[in-house]
Amino acid sequence: MRRVRIAYEGSYHHVMNRGIQGEDIFLDDRAKTYFLDVMAEKSHKLKMKILAYCVMSNHYHLILQNTSGKLSEFMRQVNGQYGIYYRKRKGGKGYVFQDRFKSILVQDDRYLKMAILYVLLNPVRRGYMKCPWEYRWSSIEEYYTGSRSSTVDNKFVEEIFETHDSLNLQLNDWGAKELPVRQTVFGDILGEDVFADESIKKFDRRKNQRGTQRKRKEESSFTTSEQVISDFEDRHGFRLTDINLATHKGRALRAELLVALKDKAGLTYTEIMKYPLFTALKYSSLGQLYKRARNKLKKKHGG
């Protein structure tokens, strides 16, 4: 019986699939171009955010964000359309890809960076070349170009790594390391134990909400972001719009809210950055801000 995959709106995934019995299914440059065109088309159609990719001779890797909650449908359409193309060119019958796509749920911040580095380094690990910048069929050349890519959200990735030199340095540091993936009954997870536990609960809650609209809110593992903000305002006795970020107190309050939105509402950093208090912050800074604030709150409450 197939295992249920953990997936929900906003979740990050490292997705991969290979040709049946390891067969080379990306025959040449034309085939690889076709696959990337299909991927781009379906990502726009189904509103999926692609962060990185690498297409090899017999398999591919993607890093994406399940922004629309349609991960399975996206992968079904991409693999299905490419499979038709391959059979028309190559002939024969039957499956083109080995199985259902493999998906690793990825925690944001440093784990998301790990996954992107891993994918971009795939040609080096496979012995195709010594430098990942030389490989044509990955997204590596789509970052730091000064313009927006039509295939990947390059601006998002650029903000994660901050500079071209930083990305290159981290690629060199990562080298041939493997990802520290954790195996669970729900599939593979790249992240901390707390993230794995919260993601399983979050997935269960959203799955049950789709099955029944009568689920009581107090039974869910996360509180809505609206309720978290309302509780925060009630506790401190003022509105978020009254917080002055030019003061130390204001910045401390913002950090406290960051922890609440992430731990109590289960929001990702990308979702949190949509709130006015956080729009001026860089994505890459939120992870450290969250950790410092969480540690301070634990000490304050004796945790």
Order of alpha helices (4+ residues) and beta strands (2+ residues): beta-alpha-beta-beta-alpha-beta-alpha-alpha-alpha-alpha-beta-beta-alpha-alpha-alpha-alpha-alpha
